[in-house]
Structures are given as structure tokens and as C-alpha cells.
Amino acid sequence: MSLVIDGHFDLLMDVAIQREQGKKKVIETQYLPDFQRGGIGAIICAIFVDSSFLPEMGLRKALQQISSLHAEAAESPDKIMVCRSVDDMLTAQNAGKLGLTLSLEGAEPLYNDLSMLRVFYELGVRFLGLTWSRRNFVGDGSHFGSVREGRPGGITEFGVQLIEAAEELGIIIDVSHINDEGFWDVISFSNKPVIASHSNCRALASSMRNLTDEQIQAIAKKGGVIGMNAVNFFVSERDEEADVEHLVDHIDHIVKLVGVEHVGLGLDITDEFMKYVSPDSIATMPRKPFDVVKKHSSVPQIIQVLEKRGYTEKAIERIMGHNFLDLYREVWR
């Protein structure tokens, strides 16, 4: 099987916390065996800062997570590799190593300082999720459920400057978690392909975190890719229907709408991390979250369903990683 990429995983929040407790080689000992059983070759590691640390601790927490990844790579040089380019990812694959690339999930660590973006780029960040599900200096996030708020806004002046600076550096813009108003601003202001790293289809599950058909078409028109999210309420309206079959329904929907070249995996596997999420963040969710793909070792279940539905080997390779890889090759400098 060719390179399999999970386009969104909140790995580093846990790794950083465990390292603060004195543990070493966390990825190698606690995660790598499961990745290997699932055939995963590359992980896009989200840098997520919980709302309880904002605004004062945003930058520090983000840098701690980045530091933890580089420390892990130094401790396990024969097992994992920090990747900053497609060549790095392919080098890691050929060497039998896990490739790990950094992504900012929400621009909060930048605060309103554009110069910070290059600092994060030099540290290895290659993706920028403009917002999480909250407001920041870039724009408004897409909430998980109904909240009391005033009128939502689109991308701010700072947000426009940030998009332009990111594209100049070769950082991929990620629209997962942004609200509808901001989404259409990103489509308007961006000049390169954008991704929705971990969002599904709103036509099948009505969460505002999912994408409308018009949004899916807009991403595809720009040459972008959408990563399928395995969290229950993004997969189905009903928990009893939230399973791998229904997750593949979202793949089918995108393929029929815009073609197989615009879909990938962004599984957002979070069951093990919910213990770290603040009560305020959990309270915004429509119901108790759970993963329909249980750990990365279960990823072959997705392949089995795709095969059962008649997808060719080439199409499955695209979905499992090649679509994202082609986009990375186009945008990264």
C-alpha cells in the first residue's frame, strides 16, 4: 500500500503533557505500534490549545507541543521523523519511519502578530487552521452546536494578511472549524488550494462544522482536499448509525459531487484526549463524542468498506493519502 496519511490528529497535546510528567519516547512506545498496525505512514499533528489557557498561555502551550515533537524525534531517530516537505515524507516512508508534520489548529498562538507566522514556519509548521470553534483575531469559528452570541463575522483585516503571508511561505490554509462567513472569505482571498482537514458533509450530518455541497464544490474548484472526520456527530445525526459504513457514505457523497481526487482522511481520533478538554469546550458539543474509527489500527476497516463498494485500488490509494500528498506538493515550497 502506498503512503497512508491521517490529515488531522491531536497527538501533541497528550505527548507534551506526558513529557511534562517525565515520560520519554511517548510516540514510539504508546502510539507507533497502533499506527503501524493501521498502516499509517504520516500524521499531521495538530497544535491545539484548549480555551482554558487563552489568551495568556496560547503561545507558550503551542511552543511546548512543538518542542515535545522535536524532542521525541531526537529520542527515536530510527522510528519517527519530523517532515517539512513531500520529499521528507517519502524519505521517512522509504526508511520505514513515521512521518510527522505540524499544523496550527487555530491561530490563537499568533495572537495578532503576523511576524510570529515565520517563527512557526521555521519550526516546521506547514498547515494553518485559521480558527478553532471560537473567535480569534482572524475570524469566527464554527460552533459545534447552538450558542448565544451576536452576529458572526467573516475574516478580519489581520486574517486577510495572515492568509497572504501563509501562502507566500507555503503554508496550507485549513478551513475546518471556521464559520460559513469566514469560509467564503477564505475562498475569495486565497490564491492556492485550501483544505478542510477534518470536516464531513452537512447534507449527511447537519453540524455546522461539516461542509455544505456548495462549500465542497468551492474547495474542489480551488484544487483542495477534504479529510473525513471520524467523530460520531460529524458522521451521523444518530449515534446508533455512527459507524464506518456511514463515514464512507460521506466519501461517496464527495466523490459523486466533485470526484475522488478531493477526498482524504482527517480522522480527528479523540477518545483518548477528551480527559484534557475543558468543561466549557465540552459543553459546546451537541452530545457526548466518540470515535467511529477506534484508533488508527482500525483504519483498514475503511479500506474494506471502500473495496466492498467497488472503489478501485488506485481510488483507494488516492483517498488514503495520495490526494493530500499531491496537494502538499503543489503548495509547499
N, C-alpha and C positions, 0 to 999 in steps of 0.2 A: 504493500500500500504506500502511496506517496505521502508527502508531509500532511499531517493532520494538525489543524490549528484550532485552539479554543480562543476566540477573539475577545473574551472578557472573563476574568476570574479575579476575585478579591483576595488573592493569595497573601499579599504582603502585609495586610493588616494583622493577620494571625502570626506571620513569621516575625514581624517586628515585636509584637507583644511577647512571644516566646523567647526571643533573644534577650529582651529586657529581663527575663526571668533566669537568664544564664544558659539557655539551651543553645547548642550549636548544630550545624548541619540539619536544620529543620526540614528543608525541602528534600534533601537526599533521603532522610530516614522516614519522614512522615508522609510525603506526597509522591515522591518519584515512583515507588512501586505501583501505586494506583494509576499514575499517568501511563506507565509502561504497559500495564495490563489493558488499558484502553487504547493503546496505540497512539497516544498523543505525542507529537514531536515538538510543538511550540505552544507556548502560553503567552497571551497578552495580559500582563499583570497590572491590574487597576490599582492606582494610588487613591484610596478613598479615605476621607477624613470625616468622622462622624460629627453631626451637628453640635454635640456637647463640647467639642474642642474649638468651635469657631466663635469669633474670628481670631482670637489671640494666638491659638496654638496651631493654626492651619499650616503655616509654612514649616514649622518645626516637625509636626507629625508627618508631613509629606516627605521631608528630607530623611527622617528616621526610617521610613519604609524603603526609600531608595538605598540608603546606607545598608539596610538589612539584606537587600538583594545582592549588592556588590560583595558584602561580607560572606554570604552564602556561596557565591560563585568562587571566591578565593579559597574557601574551605573544601569545596567539592569540584575542583577544576576538571576532573575527568568525567564528571557526571552532568554538570549544568554549565550553561554559557549565556552571558548577557549579550543580546543581539541588538544591533543598531541599524542593520541593513538586511536586505534579502540574502546577500552573499553570506552574512553571518548565520542566518537561519539555515541555509543549505550546508554550510560548513559544519554547524552543530549536528545536523541530521546525518551527514556522512560520517561523522565521528562517533555517532551513537550517543550524543548528548541531548539533553533537553534544552531547547532554545527559549529564552525568557526576554520579553521586551516590555518596556514601561509605558504606561498610559495614565494620564491625569483624568480621574473621574470627577469632573467639576473643577473650575478654575479658581476656587477659593484660595489655594496656597499662593497664587499670584497676587492676591488682593486686587489693587488697581495699578500695579506696577508692571508695565509692559516689558521692562528690562529683565524681569525675572524669567521670562519665557526662554531666553537663550541659556540661562543657567540650567534650567531643567533639560533643555535640549542637549547640552554638553554632558549632562549626567546620564543621558540615554533615553529620555522621553521622546517617543515618536508618535504619540496619539494625544489628542486634546478633546476630552468630553467637556463641552463648554459649561454645562450646568449639571448638577445632580438635581433631585426633585425639591429644589428650594431656590430662592432668589439670591443672586450674587451680582458682582459688578458687570457681568456680561449680559445677563438677562434673567428671565424667569424659568424655573424648572417646571416639568410636567408632574403634577402630583399623582400619587397612587390612587387617591380617592377624593371625595368632596371635602373641601376645606373652606373656611370663612376667610375671604380676602377681598381686597379691592380689585379694580380692573387690572388684568395681567398685561404685561408689556412685551415688546419684542426685543431685538438685540440693541444694546446701548452703543453710544459712540465708542466707548472703550472696547466693546465686543467686536465692532467692525474692525478696529485697529488690530485687535488680537487675531482675528481670522486672517487678515492680510499678513501679519507678521508670521503666523504659523505656516501659512502656505509658502512664504518666502524661505523659511527654514527647511521645509519639507516635513512638517508635522501634519498628520492626517486629522481632519476635523470629524468629530463624532457627535451626532445629533441625538443619540439616545438620552433620555431624561429631559430634553428641552421641551418647552411648551409649543403649541401649534403656531403661535405668532412668531416666536423665535425661529422655529423650523423654517418657515417660509422666508424669513430674513436671511438665514444662512444660505438657502438655495439661491437667493438673489445676489448675495455679496461674495460667495465663494466662486473661485475660478477653476478649482480642481475637484476630482471626485471626493465625495464625502461618504462616511459610513454611518450606519446605526448599529453599533457593535453588539447590542443585546436588546433588541426590540422585535416583537412579533406583529401580527396583522390584527388591526382593530375590527375588521369585518368578522373575525372569528372569536375574538375576546375583546370586550369593549373598553378595556383600560385605556386611559389617555396616554399611558406610557407606550402603547402599541401604535402602529402606523396606519393611517388611512390608505386606501388604494391610491389616492392622488399623491400622497407622500411617497409611497413605494415607487410609483411611476417617476416622480421627480428625482429621487435618488438614482434610479436606474438610468434616467436620461443624462445624468452627470457622470455615469460610469461607476456608480457606487455599489456597495455590497451591504446586505443586511444580515446580521448574525442572530440566529434563533436562540431565544431565551427559554430556559427550562423551568422557570418558576411558575408554580401552579396557576396563579391568577392572570398570568400573561398567556397561558396555554388554553384555558377553558373557563367559561363562566361558572362551571360546576366542578367541585373538587373530584367527584366520582368519575368525571370524564378527563381529568388532567393526567394524561399518561403519554407515553412515547408516540403512540398512534396519533393522538391529537396534536402533538408537537409537529409531527411530519405533515399533518394537514396544513400547517402554516407554510411549510416548504412548498407543498403542492400549490397553494394559493399564489405564492410569489412567482413560482415557475410558470404557472398559467398566465399570470398577469404581465410579467416582464422578461421571463426567461431564466434558465438555470444559472446563468453567469452572474446573477445578482444576489445569490443567497449563500450564506456560510453558517458557521456556528459561533455563538457568543453566549455560552450556556449559563453564565451567571450562577453557578452552583454555590449555594449559600447556607445549606442546612447547618454546617459546622460553625458558621460565623455569626449566627443570629444572637449568640450569647454576648457578643460585643456591641450590638446595635442598641442605641439609647431607647428608652421607652417612648420618647417623643417621636422618634423616627418610626418605630413600630406602630404607633398609634395612627400614623397616616396611611397604613396599608389596609386594603379592603377586607382582608381576612388573613388568618394565620398562614404564613408562607411555607411551602415545602417544594423540594426539587422533584420533578418528574423523571429526571435522569439522576440516579443515585450514584454520585461520584463519577469520576472520569473513566473508571473501569467499565462503566455501563454504556459508554459511547457506541460500542459495536451494536447495541440494540437499535440505534438509529439507522445504521447501515443495513441491518437485517430488514427493517421495515421498508427502507428505500428499495432494496432489492426485490422485496415482495411486491412492491407497487410498480415494478418494471423499469426503474432507473438503470441506465447503463453504467458500466464501470467508470467510464470517463465522466459522466454526470456526477456520480457519487464522489469521485476524486475532486471535482470542482467544489462541491458543497462542503466536503471535509476540510478543504484548505486552499486549493489552487485559486479559487476566486479571490480570496483575500490576498494571497501571495502575488497575484497579477496586479492588484491594486496597489499593494505596497511598492512593488517595483516601479509603478508609474509615478507615485507621489514622492517617495523618499529620494533624497538627493544622494 
